[in-house]
């Protein structure tokens, strides 16, 4: 029995040594280093290397459109450029309400919307967002990371939001927007579904100065809100033109314009006097917030809700549109608007005297 006693004694002695710290512990596993760079794919399929945390961004081209996506992720404070000349007017004043830092920021694109690489290099953005693929080459040449964003179809909005949510590390906010988009569209769709096609009003979204329908996206938000777009002939062009005679032939029940002076123009044009929308005083100015709600904008769910309530007030008596708008901008844009600001946006009279 003595050998067994010796073995047990040795084990006990070793345990005591370990407990006393005389035997070195196993080396600790070194911490995994935090990545300082990452790679994302943009909507042109290009690999773009970005810092782990993006804090400075530039927008080039249709700046108000791109900015609106950034606002919706609560990241307006990261934008380093100001508005280009076409948007540096009172009509676009809510851009600076949602991101006050852009009010005095320099313009970083030429008159033709091409990137001003010298100004961009001085600003040192972590990434430059563009919606024109021709802008990518000059940015690549000077070593500025650029991401191409594309949005023509309604489904693209969630793709853009998801991509930007990855850029900013705001995945929860991005998903919240996608959920709100779907819920609002479904909410409207459920209510207007019972309206037979023969009772749905015909709608014309137009620019009366040029006699054109300026935005293909309107062929989505008009029928989604329960209207029948008279220009929806399966077209793929972004903008189409037509004659005054064609407008008379369409005889829309509702007309939507983009500015108050256009509303006055329609009501004052003798060629349109016999049109149902004019006779019934159903010519409306579309709201204007971060962007014109009739064009491509992050505010598109609000466009659908606004038009549905305009076309079918009896179906949406419970919808407090000002409260809905205020909640949208507070939650997504992180901006609390006053009641007067909400009413100004809804009136479409932003920047009008």
Steps between C-alpha positions, in 0.01 A plus 500: 500500500797735538536584122139609489552721800798662333299572182216655694748701698660633180162603355412679819834679502453612138154634581644698783770647274245606240280654767799687637584635158829316477403333172445746211146509362430429132559810285185709439356512146591838350195718417385506139598835350212725400489540121580852384377449144216309336374435149145549373350456153317795348205483261730474199658187649824682584698417814553812711740508794378714790620577852337303779313813605380750241471855636548720192313454173452701182206491259542582130242533222133500608610616843155552661395145407814340642491723807144390575618139537774608738254710702274196541780314676553791736840576345449845349778637720757295307445685168794730420371670183238765443218509248583561133363816334186331365395417856640806680163674506228549763312212339756261652529665841403186691824335391678735741229451764573127500879555479598852612866421431445514123378861502851648488681202351675541163358371173696201375377459146510693174203656324456178300491304830844344440702458820743776596783269599719780637230612743421141593864419573519800731186385683643148552171306504503135598278431198335690215147398398397544134207400280679544167750233404699750292598669827682190623806516272625846604451410865687172459785681324570719804453218750167608648278206600170534317176304520245487220135508604213427261132560541240483226256239624319507839678187625833677452429733791542221753816379325654847527395537863642157585832582335530835677399335827803273459723797421396687815452197724130585538347162416217535751401841362519368144272209584261733680468710184441194281232383742335843498509512121328162468252565780389834353459362149306200634289720723391709203460200273273321743262796511484586131478137389122509531467795260403363155712614209210688339471718811868579532585857395726568205809697599752706305831596660647771281720799449260742324782731388656227288191279456687197623475229762841534665543186708459132417460424872155666485381199303545310825376735773182604316357147457635395840289778653195384306507732201521428128794679342403618151867491391554142613528330162782264592759764428861468611612856431569717803304792354243526222348799322149551362277764348224708656260311273614175658433636847148592388452152360614343825271734697650399836288523813804603702810693400819523708770761449829566674473866602236762586569709190427192288166459671416862417616442143265203453201683647573807287556320168189526284602182315443301818174663610285205390711234673320329787781561749494872425122526513487313832799682651694176531846632404741435786856606579702202615681537834866605517728393786854374462396456138196536281276211605401428141857426397737232621540558872522316827164661583322278245283315758367840610424579135277193479324582827450866403349416161280221637353737758460767230317263264296316765454724805211285626723190509771673701310711752702344782834594345645814655733589217684784679567267795616229261738740329636638825558146630677394182753783511551467875566126486704472182651846449549563874340842452201632693299733277255762618135482399556796268791324329292187447218704350745679271639169376151358440387813317783469249558874540855475634700795376194677358417856590 
